[in-house]
Amino acid sequence: MGELDAAWRSVRDLLGAAAKDASAAAARGPTQAAHGISEAVARAVESDAANAPALAAAFSDLPSGIATTARSSTYVRGRDLIDEVDYSALRRTGGTRSLGNYPTFERIQQLQGFDGPATIATVHEVDAAVAAGGPRLFRGFEEDRYLEAFVAGPVRPGGGPTGSGTYVTPLEKVALHYTDPTRRQDLATRQSRMLRMALRPDAKKITLRALESDRTHTLAQLERELRATRNIANPTSEETARYHALLDKQLALTDIVQYGALRGWDAIDGSPACQAELSPPVHSKSA
C-alpha cells in the first residue's frame, strides 16, 4: 500500500500544482466556463440596429445544419453528489471510447443531468433572460462547423486553464477574437461565428475563489480519512478497497470544475472582478 500511496501522491501533487497555476491564470482572464450550465443560445451579436429584424427572425440567418426555430429543454437542477459517487467506477470511465476527450467530466454531467441539449432562444428571449438577471455571455468559434456542433450536436465539453468544461466570456470583443485569432477575416464573418447567450437567472452560480475554498475543506477531510485508513495494520480486503476508493476520489476532485459539477453548480465565475470575493461550459445542461 505504501508504494501505491507514493505514486498517487506524486500524481496528486503534480496535478495540484498545475491546477493552482491554472487558477491564477484564469483569474486574469475572462469569465470561467461552466460545466453544464443551462443557457438561452441565440445567434445574435450586438451589431447595427439595422440588423435587428434579421436577428429576431427565428434564426433564419443560421448556417445550414443549425435549428431554424427556438428549442426549449428541461432545466435540471444540480445536486450535491460528492459523497454519493462511486469514484473507482468514475475513474474507469476514462477507458470508455464512446465518450469524448474528457470522459470523467462527461460522466459527471450525465450523473447530474447536465448533458441535455442546449436551449435555443429568440433574440427577445435572450434579452428577457438578461433583463431578469441572467449574465450576458458570448462564445466565438473559428469555424462554422464548430459553432454548428456546439448548438446542434451532443454536449462535448473541452478543456481550459481551470479545468474541464465549456468556457464563455461576458466580453464581446474577447469572443470575437476567438472567431479569428489571426484577424484576417472581415467583421461580418467574425460576427457570424459568435453566439450570444444568457445564463438562466435562477442558475446555481459560484465564484472560483469560493469553490476553491470549499474544495480545500473537502480535501482536508479526505486527507484525514486517507491517513486513518493508511495507518491500519494488516488491513482487510474491504479496508484496502476503501483506501483505493478514497485515492480515486482525491484524484477526481483535483479538477476544480469536476468538483464544482459534483457539488451541483451550474456555472463558475472566474472573472477578475469576482476574484476579489469569489470566481465550465457554457454549454447547456438543459434549459
KETORLUM-992180 format. One line per field, with one value per residue (C-alpha): chain; x negated, y negated, z. Coordinates in steps of 0.2 Angstrom, whole numbers, plus 2048, in hexadecimal, padded with zeros to 3 digits. Layout:
chain <- [A,...]
X <- [X,...]
Y <- [Y,...]
Z <- [Z,...]
% end
This chain:
chain <- [A,A,A,A,A,A,A,A,A,A,A,A,A,A,A,A,A,A,A,A,A,A,A,A,A,A,A,A,A,A,A,A,A,A,A,A,A,A,A,A,A,A,A,A,A,A,A,A,A,A,A,A,A,A,A,A,A,A,A,A,A,A,A,A,A,A,A,A,A,A,A,A,A,A,A,A,A,A,A,A,A,A,A,A,A,A,A,A,A,A,A,A,A,A,A,A,A,A,A,A,A,A,A,A,A,A,A,A,A,A,A,A,A,A,A,A,A,A,A,A,A,A,A,A,A,A,A,A,A,A,A,A,A,A,A,A,A,A,A,A,A,A,A,A,A,A,A,A,A,A,A,A,A,A,A,A,A,A,A,A,A,A,A,A,A,A,A,A,A,A,A,A,A,A,A,A,A,A,A,A,A,A,A,A,A,A,A,A,A,A,A,A,A,A,A,A,A,A,A,A,A,A,A,A,A,A,A,A,A,A,A,A,A,A,A,A,A,A,A,A,A,A,A,A,A,A,A,A,A,A,A,A,A,A,A,A,A,A,A,A,A,A,A,A,A,A,A,A,A,A,A,A,A,A,A,A,A,A,A,A,A,A,A,A,A,A,A,A,A,A,A,A,A,A,A,A,A,A,A,A,A,A,A,A,A,A,A]
X <- [800,7F1,7EB,7FC,7FF,7EE,7F3,804,7FC,7F1,7FF,809,7FB,7F8,80A,80C,7FE,805,816,80F,806,815,820,815,815,828,829,821,82C,83E,84C,849,854,861,863,875,87D,88E,88D,899,88E,892,888,889,87A,87C,87A,883,895,898,894,8A1,8AF,8A5,89E,8AF,8B6,8B6,8A4,8A7,895,88D,882,888,889,88E,8A0,8AA,8B7,8B6,8B4,8B7,8B0,8B4,8A9,8A2,89B,88B,889,87B,873,862,866,871,866,85D,84C,843,851,84F,83D,840,84A,83A,839,84A,847,859,855,84B,83A,841,84A,84A,851,85E,863,866,871,87B,87D,883,88E,882,881,892,893,891,8A0,8A1,8AA,8AF,8A6,8B4,8B4,8A1,8A4,8B2,8A6,899,8A6,8AB,899,891,87F,87D,870,867,85D,854,84F,841,84C,85E,85E,858,866,873,86C,86E,880,887,87B,879,871,85E,855,843,835,82E,822,82E,834,840,850,856,84F,858,855,85F,854,85A,849,841,84D,84A,837,83A,844,834,824,81A,826,826,839,845,850,860,858,852,863,86B,860,865,873,87C,882,88B,888,899,89D,8A0,891,885,876,866,856,845,83E,84D,84D,83A,83D,84B,840,831,83C,843,831,82B,838,834,822,826,830,822,816,821,823,811,80B,816,80B,80E,81D,82B,830,83F,833,827,835,83B,82A,829,83A,835,825,831,83C,82D,827,838,83A,829,832,83B,849,84C,84E,85A,864,865,86B,879,873,879,86C,85B,857,844,845,838,846,84C,83B,83C,849,84D,84B,856,85F,86A,872,883,888,89A,8A3]
Y <- [800,7F5,7F5,7F2,7E4,7DB,7DD,7D5,7C7,7C3,7C2,7B8,7AB,7A9,7A6,79B,790,78F,78B,77D,775,777,76F,760,75E,760,752,746,74C,74A,753,765,772,77C,78E,791,781,77E,771,767,768,75C,758,746,73A,728,720,711,70E,711,723,726,72C,73A,73F,741,74B,75C,760,75E,758,768,772,782,790,785,785,777,776,773,783,785,793,797,78F,79C,795,79C,7A6,7A8,7B9,7B8,7C6,7D0,7D4,7E4,7DC,7EC,7EF,7DD,7DF,7EE,7E4,7DD,7ED,7EA,7E7,7E1,7D1,7C2,7BB,7B8,7C8,7C6,7B5,7BB,7C9,7BC,7B2,7C1,7C5,7B3,7B2,7A4,7AD,7A7,79D,78B,780,775,765,756,746,73F,74E,74B,739,73D,74A,73C,72F,73C,73D,74B,746,742,74D,750,75E,75D,76B,76B,775,777,789,787,77B,787,796,78B,786,796,7A4,7AE,7A5,7A7,79D,797,793,782,77A,77E,78F,799,790,783,772,761,74F,740,736,735,730,73F,74B,742,745,758,758,752,751,74C,73E,742,743,734,72F,736,748,747,741,750,75C,755,75A,74F,758,755,75F,763,756,765,76F,774,769,769,75F,769,762,768,779,77B,777,784,791,78D,793,7A2,7A8,7A5,7B0,7BD,7BC,7C0,7CF,7D5,7D4,7DE,7EB,7EB,7EE,7FE,80D,81C,815,820,821,815,808,809,807,7F7,7F0,7F2,7EA,7DB,7D9,7D9,7CC,7C1,7C2,7BE,7AF,7A8,7A0,791,791,7A4,7A0,792,79D,7AA,79D,799,787,782,774,76F,75D,75A,748,73C,731,741,746,738,743,753,759,781,783,777,785,78A,796,793,783]
Z <- [800,803,7F1,7EA,7F6,7F1,7DF,7E2,7EC,7DD,7D1,7DD,7E1,7CE,7CA,7D9,7D4,7C3,7C9,7D4,7C6,7BB,7C7,7C8,7B5,7B5,7C1,7B5,7A7,7A1,7AA,7AE,7A5,7AC,7AC,7A7,7A9,7A2,795,789,779,76B,75B,75F,760,765,755,74C,750,73D,740,74E,744,73C,74D,754,745,74E,749,736,735,73D,732,72B,738,747,74C,744,752,765,76F,782,78D,79F,7AC,7B8,7C9,7CF,7DF,7EB,7E6,7EE,7FB,7EF,7E0,7DD,7DA,7D5,7C8,7C2,7C0,7B5,7A9,7A2,797,790,77D,77A,784,77F,785,797,79B,7AE,7AD,7A0,7AC,7BA,7AE,7AA,7BD,7C0,7B1,7AA,799,791,781,781,781,772,774,76A,76C,777,782,785,789,795,79E,79F,7A6,7B3,7BA,7AF,7AA,798,791,780,778,767,75B,74E,742,73E,741,753,756,74E,759,769,766,75D,762,773,782,780,78D,78A,794,79A,7A7,7B6,7B1,7A6,7A0,794,795,791,794,798,78C,77A,774,77C,773,763,765,766,756,74D,757,748,744,731,730,72E,73C,735,733,745,74C,743,74D,75E,769,776,785,796,7A5,7AD,7BB,7C7,7C3,7D1,7D0,7DA,7D8,7D6,7E6,7F0,7E8,7EB,7FD,7FE,7F6,802,811,807,803,815,81B,80D,812,824,81F,814,822,82E,821,81C,82E,830,834,82A,821,81B,809,80C,815,806,7FA,804,803,7F1,7EF,7F9,7EE,7DF,7E7,7EB,7D9,7D2,7DC,7D6,7C7,7CF,7C2,7C5,7D7,7D3,7C8,7D6,7E2,7D6,7D0,7BF,7BC,7C3,7C2,7C0,7BB,7C3,7CA,7D4,7DA,7E7,7EF,7E5,7D3,7A9,79B,796,78F,793,7A0,79B,79B]
% end
